Amino acid sequence: MDYKSYFDIPDNITYLNTPGNGLMPRAHHAWRRVWEMEFFDVTGDIRDQQPAFIAQVKREFGALFNCSTEQVYLTPNFSFAMYTLLDGLPSGLKYAILEEDYPSLNFPVISRQLDYVKIKVGHQVEEHIQYTIRNQHIDVLLLSVVQYINGLMIDLNFIKKLKAEFPDLIIIGDATQYLGTEPLNFKDSGFDAIGGSGYKWMMAGFGNGYMMVSDQLQAILYQKAQAGPRPHEAMWSSKSILDTFFEPGHQDTLSHGTLLRSLNFMQTHGLDHIQTYLIELRAYAYGQFDERGWLLPEIRGRNVRSSLVNLQIDPKNYDLLLANGIKCFPRGTGIRIGLHVYNTQQDVDKLIEVIEKINR
């Protein structure tokens, strides 16, 4: 499938910076132009349709990732959703977080001075997680599905098994570096909540985020507020108490409409087909990188691999890579790249050609 034909990428650019900011399909740009024109048309009523439009986005999101509309919250970004979720949990819980995980996931736990332990991230991260849960009386586990620096991806079958072994454990995931690369069945995932921002692998630009929350977790969030009265004002009459926390004010229809366009793109092409394409592309890329010794030790031996790769190339070469049309970013001990639907084996070959030229 020639997914690249849906994007406007100049011939002299090899775009590998999806972990920083994903590209939007060409059709997104056209839709946004039309939407803005209609929004500014004072004779139209598009501005009055915000609640119905947001409800449509939530329905489409739920349909794609198998969760009910009532389990989906649309937010400006993951950070807002995560802070709201964390502040709604009962007091006195013990948390487990991963070392060097994304700041929006870890820092709220640390800054609120909650009781927490850190888990080492490495080749056997799942074993470390399981050991900690079994021995530290953990109530809440927070983790990114894909680590934003080294690209390590948590085995999602492990999450299901962990939830089966510890059904009372609250498992919260950040899917920002994951969602949009393969199918996800929320109800069968093992996660009690999983959220993210849409501007990376969902290819939806800035200003939109999402959080899926299970019925079981919803029941214990903001318990005092949920025990009180619901809003009586007409404009909030359809809101649940949790809606008033996760979606307290107006929501940007342009931003969330762009997310809807991405949902439509993935529905049309099929996340299963996107997954197959990326598996083949990753297999080629990882093979080439491994031959050259560019993979991190903790990544080399893992069977579960993400589309985010930290190449062990001197970060000082970043400007030279940019000068050669390679869009990437320095992270940790190397150069971070991402392989999405608009990338090809030719992009991988170009990257290798440029790196080897620089290293001569």
N, C-alpha and C positions, 0 to 999 in steps of 0.2 A: 504493500500500500504506500502510495506516494503522499504521505502526510505533509511533507515539506511544501507541497504546492499550495497549501492553504495559508501559508505565511509569506510575508514580504521580508525576505532576508537577502541583502545584497550579495553578489557573488564573491566579493572580497572580504566577507565576514563569516567566521565560523562561530556561531553562537552557542556557547557551552556554559552560560551563567544562569541556568534555570534555578539552581539552589539560591541564587541571590534575587532573581526577578525573572519570572517566566514570560515568554512572548505571548501575545494575543493573536489569534487567527485574524486574517484580513477581514472576514465578515463581522468580527467584533467592532472593528473601526467604523465600518459602514453603519452598523446598527446604532452605535453611540452618536454618530453625527445626526442621524434621523431623529433619535430620541431627544437630543438636545434641541433640535429645531422645533419639535412638537412641544417640548417643555416650555419653550419661550413664546409659543403661540398663544396669545391671550384669549383667542376665540375657542381654544380647545379645552378639554377637561382632564388631560392626562395628570395634572398635578393633584386632582381630587381622587385619583384611583390608587394612591399609594398603598393603603391597607390591603386591597384586593391583589395588587401586584406583588407585594411582599408575600402574601399567602400563597400565590402561585409559585414563587421561587422555592418556598419551603416544601410544597407538594412535590415539585420536580426533584428537589434534593433528596427528600425521603424516598421517592420512587427509585432513584438511582442507587442509593446506598442502603436500602431495605430498613427504613425506620419510619415510624409514623410521623405525621406532620407535627403532632404535639411534642415529639421528642427532639425536634430541630429548633435551634435558636440561631437567628441571623444577627451577627454583631459587626462592629467596624473592623475588628481584627481578632486574632487569637488571644492576644494579651488581655483585652477587655473581657473576653469570655472566660479565660482562665482565672482572673482575679475575682470575677463574679462567682464562679463556681466554688473557688476555695473559701471565700468569705461566707458562703452559705452552708458549709459543712459543720457538723456539731463540734464543739470544743472537746479537748482532751484526747484527740486522736494522735497516733504515731505514724509518721510518714517515712517513706523511703524514696530517695531520688538518686539519679545517676550522676556520677562525677562528670563535670564539664558538659552537662546537658544544657539545652537552650535556656538563656537567662529568664525568659518570660515564664518558664516552667519551674525553675529552681528558686529564683530570687524571691518570689512571693512567699514561699515557705520559709526561707531564711530570714527575710526582713520582718515577717510577722512573729519571729522567734517561736515558731512551732517546734514540737519535738520531732526530730528527724535524724535519719542515718543516711550516709552516702554509700552507694554501691559502686565498686570499681567496674569500669567499662573495658572489656578486652575480648579476646578470642572466645572465652567461655562465659560471656556476660549472662546468659540465661542460667547457668549453674550458680553464678554468684547471686543472682536475683532470688532463685529458689532457696538457696541456703539462708539468705537474709530473712526471707518471709517465714521460713520454718523456725528460725531461732531467735528472732528479734521482736516477735509479737507486733508485727506491722499491721496497721489498719488501712493505710492508703499507699498505693504505689503509683508514682508519677514517672512517666518516661516518654521520650520521643520515639516514634516508630523507627525513624531514621535519624541518626545523630548528625547534627548540622556541620560538624567540623570534619570528622573522619568518614562519614557515610555508612557507618555500621548500622545494619538493619536488624531489628529484633525479629526473631522467628515468631510469626503470628500464630502458628500452631502451638507454640509454647504458651502464649497468652491464654489460649483456650484451655489448655491442660492445667495451667496455674489457677484459673478461675474455677475449674471443676474440683481441684484439690482444696481450694480456699474460697468457697462460695461467698463468704462474708467480706473478703478482701475487696476494697474499692480500687479498681484499676482505671486510671485516667491517662489518656494518651494524647500526644501532640502529633497530628498527622500532616503538618504543614509541608514537610519534606517527603511526603509519601502519597497523599490522596491525589488521584489523577493519573497514577501509573498502573493501576490494576483494580479489579473489582474489590469492593468491600461490602460484606453483609454485616451491618452493625448488630443486628439482633443475635447473630451467631458468632460474634467476634471475640467475646470474653471481656470486652471493655465495658465499663459502666458509663464512661463518658469519653468521647474522643472529638477533638476539634482542631481547628487550624485557620490559617489565613489563606485567602484565595489567590494571592499574587504570584505564587511560585508554580507548582506543578498543576494547579487548577487553571492556570493561564487566564486569570480573571482580573488582573490589575489591582490597584490599591483600593482600600476603603471597604472591603468585605471580608467577613470571617464567619465561622460557623462552629457550633457545638452541638453534638448529639448526646443526649442524656437518657439513660435507661429509666424505665418507670420506677424501678427499685431505688435508684439514686435520687430521683426527683422527690420521692416520698420523704427523704430525710433532709432535704435542703431547706434552709430558712423555715425551720419548723414552727417557730413562734408566729412568723408572718402568715404561714399557710393555715394556722389554726384561727387566724383572725378573719375579718370580713373581706370580701373581694371588692374591687372598685365598683362604685355605683354610677359613676359618670358615663354617659352614653358612649363617648368615644373610646372608653376602656372597658365597655361591658363584655366584650368577647375575650378579654385578656385574663389569663390565669395569674395567680400571685407570682409564679416564677417568671412569667412573661414580663412583669413589671420590673424585675431585676435584670434579666438578660436583654430585654428589648424595651428599655424605659422611655425612650423618646422617639423622635422621627428617625426613619431609616432612608438612606440615600438610594433612590431608585436607579440612578445611573450606575452606581457601583454594584449593587445587588443584581441589577439587570444584566450587567456584564457577567456576573457569576452564572446567571440563568443561561446566558449564551454558551458558556463553557459546559454547563450541564447538558444542554441540547447537543453540543458538538460530541460529547462523550456518549450520549445516548445514540446518536446517529451512527457513529463509527464503532461503538461497542467497546467497553472497557476491557473485555476479554481479548478482543483483537489488538487493542493498544498494548495490553500486557504481553501478548505473544510477540509483537513487534519489538518491544523493549527487551524482552528476554534474549532474543536473537542478537540484537544490537549490543547488549551488555556482554554476552558471551564472546563476541568478537573483540570488543574493546578490552575486557579484562584479560583475555588471552594475550593481546599485544602488549598491554601494560606489564603483565606478569613476566613476560619474556625479557623485558628491559629492566626489571627490578624496581618498578615505580610504585608498586602497591605497598601499603602499610602492612607490617607483620600480622596485626590482629585481623586484617581483612583477608589475607591470602588464603588461609585455610578454611574459611567459612563457606558453607554451601548457600546460605541465604545472603543475597547480594542486592544492593540498592542501585539506583541510577545516579547516585551521588558518589563521586570518587575523589579522594584526596591524593593527587599524584605527588610522589616524593621527588619533586623538582624544587630547586632553590627558589623560595618566594621572591628573591631579588630579581628574578627573571620576568616578573609580572609585567613590567613596562615593555619589555621586548616582545612578549607574547601579544600584548595589546597592539603594538606597532605592526605586528604581522597579521592583524585581523582576528586574533583569538580572544573571544570574550570569555573571561574566567575571573577567578578571584583568589588572592592569597589567604589561606586559612591554616592555622597551626603550623606544622612543619613543611607544608607543601603548597601546591596550587590546587584549588578545588574546582572541579568541573561537574557538569550534569548532562545526562543524555536523555532527551525527551523525544516526542514524536517528530519534531521538526529536525532531528539530527539523523545522520546516516553514517554508514561505514566510511564514506568519503570524508566526512568531518573528522572521524577518528584518525584516518590516514593523514589528513592535513595537519592535525595537531601534532602527531608524531614527527612528521616532516619538519615542522617548525622547531620543536623542542630539540631534535637531533641537530638541526642547523645551528641553534643557539649554543649547544653543548660542544660543538667542534672546537 
